[in-house]
Amino acid sequence: MGIFSKKQDKFRTLEPDEVFLDSRNIPGFERERFEGRLEHPLSLKTFWYLGASLFILGFIFIYKSFQLQIVDGKELRIRAEANRLRIQPLWPERGLILDRNGEVMADNEPAFRIVLNAGEIKDLNKDNEKLEKLKDDLGESLEIPAENFENAIGQARREKKGLLLGTFFNWEDAEKFKRDFIGLPLSIEPFSSRNYAEKEATSHILGYLGKPSPGDPTLNQRFHSLLGKGGVEAMQEESLKGKIGSKLTEIDSSGEISSEAVQEPSVNGGNIYLTIDFALQKKAYESVKEIVTTRGFRGGSAIIIDVENGEVLTLVSYPGFDAEAMSRGKPRETIENILNDNASKPLFNRAISGLYASGSIFKPILAIAGLEESIITPEKKILSTKSIAIPNPYDPSNPSIFYDSRENGWVDMRRALALSSNIYFYSVGGGLGDIKGLGVKKIGEWAAKFGLGELTNIDLPEEKKGFIPGPEWKKETNKDDPIWRLGDTYNLSIGQGNVQVTPLQMAVVAAAIANGGKVLEPHILKYIKKDGEVVFETTPRVKKTISIKPENLKVVHEGMVLTTSEGTAKALGTLKFSVAAKTGTAEIDSVNRVNSWFMGFFPAEKPKYAMAVSMESGASASIVGASAAARQILEWLSIYRSELIPE
């Protein structure tokens, strides 16, 4: 009985948890009955609220899990991996550039790039102070214009790209700089900086390196290096640049490299061997520089080519520019001076892009044309006075006067070339007395045969093709006086009157006169080596061959040799080898300013090399400037490169 009674008491005495569980089910539940008691049964509304809250929390949890794992999972995994791993470039060694004798003209030296891994910056505002200090510390070495610094970081951060900040030329400086900015995602990339054995003398041949221009397809690549700008660096970019590799770098929590693995090895560029003689190039540059600076010219150029294969031994344009500074982007002051020098234009390659009136060095072409067209014989003599008067059909009282620099007396073709008689070549070109003259059409045809008015196709960028004027040109350009007159033909006959040629073209003309009429395609590239093997070799090319009778060429050769013994280039007559030459002076628009010319080949008896020298815009008293530079260069050749001159 006692046991049963205990059980009854137990059923009547409810525990709090039993009230909570069962109160919702009590029929006729009355709140007042439970006032003052510790335990209260939960209302239905409370359970609804609790159930709804649990449902909402569960839904949010499931949604966020789905978003993180399924929707954004790939991007977040990549982002997390990127914070731990970096893909960095393995820069190849750019190929060397060497001269014909294997002397290095352009090589590489170790450098170290500081790169900001902008995609790893989590809070730009937090790091802003450090970034500003970094910009100030780099100063002139900063690769980005200071005013674009913030935008560049923002763009690199959005694109998750590394941003090149600066370059150091020893490891200690680069490492110290990185340590000074612990906390910023900086990395050091070993790199090769271009080094030029001669900063200015070869600048127009070699060019320099620079950043890709806007729109360049290389900008879309993961990594892009500096590209060749001008000269051989640009023309042989594909052979020189090699192939950029990559490595996977693991970064620990402190920002230090914990491990590295090569993904793709880099491939070094090929070595370029040029036809240039480096020592001769330096001497030619010094000679042109000396004449320009001491005799008041604005600039100058000199070219020597092989008359049989078109190899260019020297190609000088003065002034040159500091190719190393242009490649490194500093010192800024040096670069600004180069870019802003509008007077001497150091970036302008006068040898292949400079267009000048040829003056009297055009006369050998006219002499050959006159002989080939039977306009004149070699022995025919013409009285070379100081001027001739041509009747003016519109005003007989006002004849046209055409001048010569001096009286030469009676001259045949050989002496006319040697003494550079304008009167003689006025007669051959335009006619005078019993000489019919070639006329403008024939003169234009013969100029074209020698390659004037067209590109030589040298393997350097930005060559100009020049221009030979004619009646159609005058009609289109001179509305006030559109008619081609005899006086225009006279001016054309002596290389004046809007004739435009480059120094390189005139070197090719000299070579064609020397070799019997072969118009060569000059070239700078000799061959390319990769891994010790020759992978490309330039094949000499003859653009065209002019049909010239040997006896007519012989007359012109003799006249050009006479120039160095009795004529306008007597200073070259004392060299150890004979030179066939023609000098020229071309008036330019500026008052009392002239361009001075020298054109020739040597040795005269057995021609091996052709040469052209041009001096730009000198005082009218400096008419022999080009001959003076030519003599210095040829004298050096006779001493230090005597093996090049055939006996």
C-alpha positions in Angstrom: 0.0 0.0 0.0 2.8 2.3 0.9 4.6 1.7 -2.4 1.5 2.3 -4.4 0.7 5.5 -2.4 4.2 6.8 -3.2 3.6 6.2 -6.9 0.3 8.1 -6.7 2.1 11.0 -5.1 4.7 10.9 -7.9 2.1 11.2 -10.6 0.4 14.1 -8.9 3.6 16.1 -8.3 4.9 17.4 -11.6 8.5 18.4 -12.3 9.2 21.7 -14.1 10.3 20.0 -17.3 7.0 18.1 -17.4 5.1 21.3 -17.1 7.0 22.8 -20.0 6.5 19.8 -22.2 2.8 19.2 -21.4 1.3 22.6 -20.7 0.3 23.3 -24.3 -1.9 20.2 -24.2 -3.8 21.0 -21.0 -7.4 21.5 -21.9 -8.9 24.7 -20.5 -5.5 26.0 -19.5 -6.0 29.1 -17.2 -3.1 31.5 -16.6 -4.5 32.7 -13.3 -4.2 29.3 -11.8 -0.4 29.5 -12.2 0.1 33.0 -10.8 2.8 33.1 -8.2 4.3 29.8 -9.1 7.9 29.3 -10.2 7.1 27.2 -13.2 4.9 28.4 -16.1 3.9 26.4 -19.1 5.0 28.0 -22.5 2.4 29.6 -24.7 1.8 28.5 -28.3 2.9 31.9 -29.5 6.3 31.5 -27.9 6.8 28.1 -29.6 5.8 29.7 -32.9 8.4 32.5 -32.4 11.1 30.0 -31.4 10.3 27.7 -34.4 10.3 30.6 -36.8 13.7 31.9 -35.5 15.3 28.5 -35.8 14.0 28.1 -39.3 15.3 31.5 -40.4 18.7 30.8 -38.8 18.9 27.5 -40.5 17.9 28.9 -43.8 20.6 31.6 -43.6 23.2 29.0 -42.6 22.3 26.8 -45.5 22.2 29.8 -48.0 25.6 31.1 -46.9 27.1 27.6 -47.0 25.8 27.2 -50.5 27.1 30.6 -51.6 30.6 30.1 -50.1 31.0 26.5 -51.3 29.2 26.5 -54.6 28.6 30.1 -55.9 31.8 31.8 -54.8 33.8 28.7 -53.9 36.1 28.8 -57.0 36.9 32.5 -56.7 37.5 32.2 -52.9 39.7 29.2 -53.3 41.8 31.1 -56.0 42.0 34.1 -53.7 43.1 32.1 -50.7 45.6 30.2 -52.8 46.9 33.5 -54.3 47.5 34.8 -50.8 49.7 31.8 -50.2 51.2 31.2 -53.7 52.6 33.7 -56.2 53.4 33.0 -59.9 56.5 35.0 -60.6 58.4 35.5 -63.9 61.8 33.9 -64.7 63.4 36.5 -66.9 65.6 35.2 -69.7 68.9 36.8 -70.6 68.5 39.1 -73.6 70.8 38.1 -76.4 74.1 39.9 -76.8 74.9 42.2 -79.8 78.4 41.9 -81.1 80.4 43.4 -84.0 81.8 41.6 -87.0 84.9 40.7 -85.0 83.0 39.3 -82.0 83.5 42.4 -79.8 80.5 43.0 -77.5 78.5 46.1 -78.2 75.5 45.4 -75.9 75.3 43.0 -73.0 73.5 42.5 -69.7 74.2 43.2 -66.1 72.3 41.9 -63.0 69.5 44.0 -61.7 66.6 43.5 -59.2 63.1 44.6 -59.7 60.9 45.6 -56.7 57.4 44.5 -57.5 54.3 45.3 -55.4 51.9 42.3 -55.5 48.9 44.7 -55.4 46.3 41.9 -55.5 47.4 40.9 -52.0 46.6 44.3 -50.4 43.6 43.7 -48.2 43.0 47.2 -46.9 44.3 50.0 -49.1 43.5 52.7 -46.5 45.4 50.8 -43.8 48.5 50.6 -46.0 48.2 54.1 -47.5 50.8 55.7 -45.3 53.4 53.0 -46.1 52.7 53.3 -49.8 53.2 57.1 -49.7 56.5 56.6 -47.9 57.5 54.0 -50.4 56.8 56.4 -53.2 58.9 59.1 -51.6 61.8 56.8 -50.8 62.0 55.6 -54.4 62.0 59.1 -55.7 63.6 59.3 -59.1 63.8 55.5 -59.3 60.0 55.2 -59.2 59.0 53.5 -62.4 55.5 55.1 -62.3 54.9 58.8 -62.7 54.2 60.0 -59.1 50.9 61.6 -60.1 49.6 58.2 -61.4 50.9 56.2 -58.4 47.5 55.8 -56.6 45.6 54.9 -59.9 48.3 52.4 -60.9 48.0 50.6 -57.6 44.2 50.6 -57.8 44.3 49.1 -61.3 46.9 46.5 -60.5 44.9 45.5 -57.4 41.7 45.1 -59.5 43.6 43.1 -62.1 45.5 41.1 -59.4 48.8 41.9 -61.2 52.2 42.7 -59.9 53.2 46.4 -60.2 56.8 47.2 -61.0 57.9 50.0 -58.7 61.7 50.3 -59.2 64.9 48.6 -60.2 68.1 48.3 -58.1 71.5 47.3 -59.4 72.7 45.3 -56.4 70.9 42.8 -54.2 71.8 44.5 -50.9 69.9 47.7 -51.8 66.9 45.8 -53.0 66.8 43.6 -49.9 67.1 46.6 -47.6 64.4 48.4 -49.4 62.0 45.4 -49.0 62.9 45.1 -45.3 62.0 48.8 -44.8 58.5 48.1 -45.8 57.6 44.8 -44.0 53.9 44.3 -44.2 53.6 45.3 -47.8 53.4 42.5 -50.3 56.7 43.2 -52.0 58.8 40.8 -54.0 62.3 41.0 -55.5 62.6 39.7 -59.1 66.1 39.1 -60.5 66.4 40.8 -63.9 68.9 41.8 -66.5 69.6 45.4 -67.3 71.0 46.4 -70.7 74.5 47.7 -70.8 76.0 49.4 -73.9 79.8 49.5 -74.4 79.4 52.9 -76.1 76.4 54.9 -74.9 76.3 57.3 -77.8 78.5 56.2 -80.7 76.3 53.1 -81.5 73.0 54.5 -80.3 71.4 54.8 -83.7 72.5 51.4 -84.8 71.6 49.5 -81.6 68.6 51.5 -80.4 67.5 51.0 -76.7 64.9 49.3 -74.6 61.7 50.7 -73.4 58.2 49.9 -72.0 55.6 48.5 -74.4 53.5 51.3 -76.0 49.8 51.5 -75.2 48.0 49.0 -77.4 51.0 46.7 -77.7 49.8 43.1 -77.6 52.5 42.1 -75.1 50.7 44.2 -72.5 48.0 41.5 -72.4 50.5 38.8 -71.4 50.9 37.8 -67.8 54.5 39.1 -67.8 55.9 41.7 -70.2 59.5 42.9 -70.3 61.1 45.9 -71.9 61.0 45.9 -75.7 63.5 47.1 -78.3 63.0 50.7 -79.4 64.8 51.7 -82.5 67.8 50.1 -84.2 68.8 46.5 -83.9 67.1 46.1 -80.5 63.8 46.7 -82.3 64.4 45.0 -85.6 65.7 41.9 -84.0 63.4 41.8 -81.0 62.1 38.3 -81.6 65.6 36.9 -81.8 67.0 38.8 -78.8 64.2 38.7 -76.2 64.1 34.9 -75.5 61.1 33.4 -73.7 59.9 34.4 -70.2 59.5 31.4 -67.8 57.6 31.2 -64.5 58.0 29.9 -61.0 55.5 29.2 -58.2 56.5 30.8 -55.0 55.0 29.9 -51.6 54.8 32.7 -49.1 54.6 32.1 -45.3 52.6 34.1 -42.8 55.4 36.7 -42.4 55.5 37.4 -46.1 58.8 35.5 -46.7 59.4 32.9 -49.3 59.2 29.4 -47.9 59.6 27.4 -51.1 59.9 27.8 -54.9 59.2 25.5 -57.9 59.9 26.2 -61.6 56.7 25.9 -63.6 58.2 26.8 -67.0 62.0 27.4 -67.6 63.0 30.6 -69.3 64.9 30.5 -72.7 67.7 33.0 -73.3 67.7 35.1 -76.5 70.0 34.6 -79.4 73.2 36.5 -80.0 73.2 39.0 -82.9 76.4 39.5 -84.9 76.6 42.7 -86.9 78.5 43.7 -90.0 79.7 46.8 -88.0 83.4 47.2 -87.1 83.1 48.5 -83.5 86.5 50.2 -83.4 85.9 51.9 -86.8 82.4 53.0 -85.6 83.9 54.7 -82.5 86.5 56.5 -84.6 84.0 57.6 -87.2 81.7 59.0 -84.5 84.6 60.9 -82.9 85.6 62.4 -86.3 82.1 63.5 -87.2 81.6 64.9 -83.7 84.8 66.9 -83.9 84.0 68.5 -87.2 80.4 69.3 -86.2 81.4 70.9 -82.9 84.5 72.8 -84.1 83.1 74.1 -87.4 79.6 75.0 -86.4 77.5 72.3 -88.0 74.2 71.2 -86.5 74.8 67.5 -87.0 76.5 64.9 -89.3 76.7 61.4 -90.5 79.1 58.9 -92.0 78.6 55.5 -93.7 81.0 52.9 -95.1 79.7 49.9 -97.0 81.3 47.0 -98.8 80.8 47.5 -102.5 80.4 43.8 -103.3 78.0 42.5 -100.6 76.4 45.6 -99.0 77.7 45.0 -95.5 77.7 48.2 -93.5 81.0 48.7 -91.6 80.1 52.0 -90.0 76.9 54.0 -89.7 77.2 57.2 -87.7 74.6 59.8 -86.9 75.7 62.7 -84.7 74.6 63.7 -82.1 73.8 60.3 -80.6 72.0 59.8 -77.3 72.6 58.0 -74.1 71.1 54.6 -74.9 71.7 53.2 -71.5 69.8 56.1 -69.8 66.9 55.6 -72.2 66.8 51.9 -71.4 67.0 52.4 -67.6 64.6 55.3 -67.6 67.0 57.4 -65.6 68.6 59.9 -64.8 65.4 61.7 -65.6 67.3 64.9 -66.4 69.3 63.2 -69.1 66.2 61.7 -70.7 64.4 65.0 -70.6 67.3 66.7 -72.3 67.3 64.0 -75.0 63.6 64.2 -75.6 63.4 68.0 -75.6 66.5 68.9 -77.7 64.6 70.2 -80.7 67.7 71.9 -82.2 70.1 69.0 -82.6 67.5 66.1 -82.4 69.7 63.4 -80.9 67.0 60.7 -81.5 66.9 61.4 -85.2 69.0 59.0 -87.3 70.5 61.4 -89.9 72.3 58.6 -91.8 69.1 56.9 -92.9 66.3 59.4 -92.2 68.0 62.7 -92.9 66.8 64.2 -96.2 69.2 66.7 -97.8 69.8 68.3 -101.2 72.6 66.3 -102.7 74.5 69.2 -104.3 77.4 68.3 -106.5 77.7 64.6 -105.4 74.8 64.1 -107.8 77.1 65.0 -110.8 78.6 61.5 -111.3 75.1 60.2 -111.9 74.6 62.9 -114.5 78.0 62.2 -116.1 77.1 58.5 -116.5 73.7 59.4 -117.9 75.2 61.9 -120.3 77.7 59.4 -121.7 75.2 56.5 -121.8 72.6 58.6 -123.6 75.2 60.0 -126.0 74.5 63.6 -124.9 78.2 64.3 -124.6 81.6 62.7 -125.1 84.3 62.5 -122.4 86.6 64.7 -124.4 84.1 67.4 -125.3 85.2 70.7 -123.6 82.9 73.4 -122.3 83.9 76.9 -121.2 83.3 76.9 -117.4 82.7 80.6 -116.5 81.4 82.0 -113.3 77.9 82.3 -114.6 75.6 81.8 -117.6 72.6 83.9 -118.7 69.5 82.3 -120.1 67.1 84.5 -122.0 63.7 85.1 -120.4 61.0 84.7 -123.1 58.6 86.7 -121.0 61.0 89.6 -120.3 64.1 89.7 -122.6 65.6 92.5 -120.5 65.6 90.3 -117.4 67.5 87.0 -118.2 67.9 84.2 -115.7 71.4 84.0 -114.3 72.9 80.7 -113.1 76.1 80.8 -111.1 79.2 78.8 -110.5 81.5 79.1 -107.5 84.5 80.0 -109.7 85.8 80.1 -113.2 87.4 76.8 -114.3 88.1 77.6 -118.0 87.7 74.9 -120.6 87.0 71.6 -119.0 86.2 68.1 -120.3 84.2 65.5 -118.2 87.1 64.3 -116.1 88.1 67.9 -115.1 84.5 69.0 -114.7 84.0 66.2 -112.1 87.3 67.0 -110.4 86.7 70.8 -110.2 82.9 70.4 -109.8 81.9 72.7 -112.6 78.3 73.7 -112.4 78.4 75.3 -115.9 79.5 71.9 -117.4 76.7 70.0 -115.8 74.0 72.6 -116.5 74.9 72.0 -120.1 74.8 68.1 -119.8 71.5 68.2 -117.9 69.5 71.1 -119.4 71.4 71.8 -122.6 73.5 74.8 -123.7 74.7 75.8 -127.2 75.3 72.7 -129.3 74.6 70.4 -126.4 71.0 69.1 -126.4 71.0 68.1 -122.7 69.3 65.1 -121.0 66.2 66.9 -119.9 64.2 66.4 -116.7 62.7 63.1 -117.7 66.0 61.3 -118.4 67.6 62.8 -115.3 64.7 61.4 -113.2 65.0 58.0 -114.9 68.8 57.8 -114.2 68.4 58.9 -110.6 65.8 56.1 -110.1 68.2 53.6 -111.7 70.7 54.4 -108.9 68.0 53.9 -106.2 67.2 57.6 -105.5 63.6 58.2 -104.5 63.2 54.7 -103.0 64.2 52.9 -99.9 67.5 51.0 -99.8 65.7 48.4 -97.5 68.4 48.5 -94.9 67.5 46.4 -91.8 67.0 49.4 -89.6 63.7 51.2 -88.8 62.5 54.6 -90.0 64.4 54.9 -93.2 63.3 57.6 -95.6 63.2 57.2 -99.4 64.0 60.8 -100.5 62.6 62.5 -103.5 63.6 63.6 -107.1 61.4 66.5 -108.3 59.8 66.7 -111.7 57.1 68.6 -113.7 54.1 66.8 -112.1 55.4 67.6 -108.6 55.9 71.3 -109.4 52.4 71.5 -110.9 50.9 70.0 -107.8 52.9 71.9 -105.2 53.6 75.3 -106.7 50.3 77.0 -107.6 52.0 80.4 -108.2 54.5 79.0 -110.8 53.3 75.5 -111.8 55.3 75.3 -115.1 58.6 73.3 -115.1 61.3 75.6 -116.7 64.8 75.2 -118.0 66.1 76.7 -114.8 64.5 73.9 -112.8 66.3 71.4 -114.9 69.6 73.3 -114.4 69.1 73.1 -110.6 68.2 69.4 -110.7 71.4 68.8 -112.8 73.6 69.9 -109.9 71.6 68.3 -107.1 69.7 71.4 -106.0 66.1 72.4 -106.4 64.2 70.1 -104.0 66.3 67.1 -104.6 66.1 65.1 -101.3 68.5 62.1 -100.6 69.7 60.3 -97.5 73.5 59.8 -96.8 72.9 56.0 -97.0 71.4 56.4 -100.5 74.5 58.2 -101.6 76.8 55.5 -100.1 74.8 53.0 -102.2 75.3 55.3 -105.3 79.0 55.4 -104.7 79.1 51.6 -104.4 77.2 51.2 -107.7 79.7 53.4 -109.5 82.5 51.4 -107.9 81.2 47.9 -108.6 80.0 48.4 -112.2 76.4 49.2 -111.7 75.1 46.9 -109.0 72.7 48.7 -106.7 73.1 46.9 -103.4 70.7 46.3 -100.5 72.8 47.4 -97.5 72.5 45.4 -94.3 73.6 45.6 -90.7 72.8 42.0 -89.6 75.6 39.4 -90.3 74.3 36.3 -88.6 72.4 35.1 -85.5 73.7 32.4 -83.1 71.7 30.4 -80.6 73.3 27.8 -78.3 76.5 28.2 -80.2 74.9 27.4 -83.6 74.3 29.8 -86.5 70.6 29.8 -87.0 70.4 32.7 -89.5 72.8 34.3 -91.9 72.1 37.3 -94.1 72.4 36.6 -97.8 73.7 39.6 -99.7 71.2 41.0 -102.2 71.5 43.1 -105.3 68.4 45.1 -105.8 69.1 45.8 -109.5 71.9 46.1 -112.0 72.4 49.2 -114.1 73.7 48.6 -117.6 76.7 50.9 -118.0 79.4 50.6 -120.6 82.8 49.9 -118.9 84.5 52.6 -120.8 81.9 55.2 -119.5 82.4 54.0 -115.9 86.2 54.3 -116.4 85.8 58.0 -117.4 83.8 58.7 -114.2 86.3 56.8 -112.1 89.1 58.8 -113.5 87.3 62.1 -112.9 86.7 61.1 -109.3 90.3 60.1 -108.8 91.4 63.4 -110.2 89.2 65.1 -107.5 91.7 63.9 -104.8 94.8 64.8 -106.7 93.9 68.1 -108.4 90.3 68.9 -107.5 88.1 69.7 -104.6 89.3 66.9 -102.3 93.1 67.3 -102.6 93.5 66.7 -98.9 92.8 63.0 -99.5 95.5 62.7 -102.1 98.2 62.0 -99.5 96.6 58.9 -98.0 98.4 55.5 -98.2 95.8 54.3 -100.6 94.0 56.0 -103.5 90.5 57.3 -103.2 88.0 58.2 -105.9 85.8 61.0 -104.6 83.2 63.7 -105.2 82.5 66.6 -102.9 79.5 68.7 -102.7 77.9 71.8 -101.1 74.2 72.2 -101.0 72.6 75.6 -100.2 69.8 75.4 -97.7 67.0 77.9 -96.9 68.8 79.5 -94.0 70.8 82.5 -94.9 74.5 81.6 -95.5 74.0 78.0 -94.3 75.1 74.9 -96.3 75.2 71.2 -96.1 78.7 69.7 -96.9 79.0 66.4 -98.7 81.7 63.8 -99.4 81.1 60.6 -101.5 83.6 58.2 -102.8 85.2 54.7 -102.9 88.5 53.1 -102.1 91.0 51.8 -103.1 90.3 53.5 -106.4 92.1 50.9 -108.6 90.4 47.9 -106.9 87.3 49.3 -105.1 86.4 47.5 -101.9 84.4 50.1 -99.8 82.1 53.0 -100.6 81.7 56.0 -98.3 79.4 58.9 -97.8 79.8 61.8 -95.3 77.2 64.5 -94.7 77.5 67.6 -92.5 74.3 69.4 -91.8 73.7 73.2 -91.7 77.1 74.8 -91.3 78.4 78.2 -92.1 78.9 78.9 -95.8 82.7 79.0 -95.1 82.6 75.4 -93.9 82.2 73.8 -97.3 85.0 71.2 -96.7 83.6 69.9 -93.4 82.6 66.5 -94.9 85.9 66.0 -96.6 87.8 66.8 -93.3 85.8 64.1 -91.5 86.3 61.6 -94.3 90.1 62.2 -94.2 90.3 61.5 -90.5 88.3 58.3 -90.8 90.3 57.0 -93.9 93.6 57.9 -92.2 92.6 55.8 -89.2 91.6 53.0 -91.5 95.0 53.1 -93.2 96.8 52.7 -89.9 94.5 50.4 -87.7 92.6 48.5 -90.4 95.2 48.2 -93.1 94.3 44.5 -93.6 90.9 45.6 -94.9 92.5 47.5 -97.8 93.4 45.4 -100.8 96.9 45.8 -102.2 
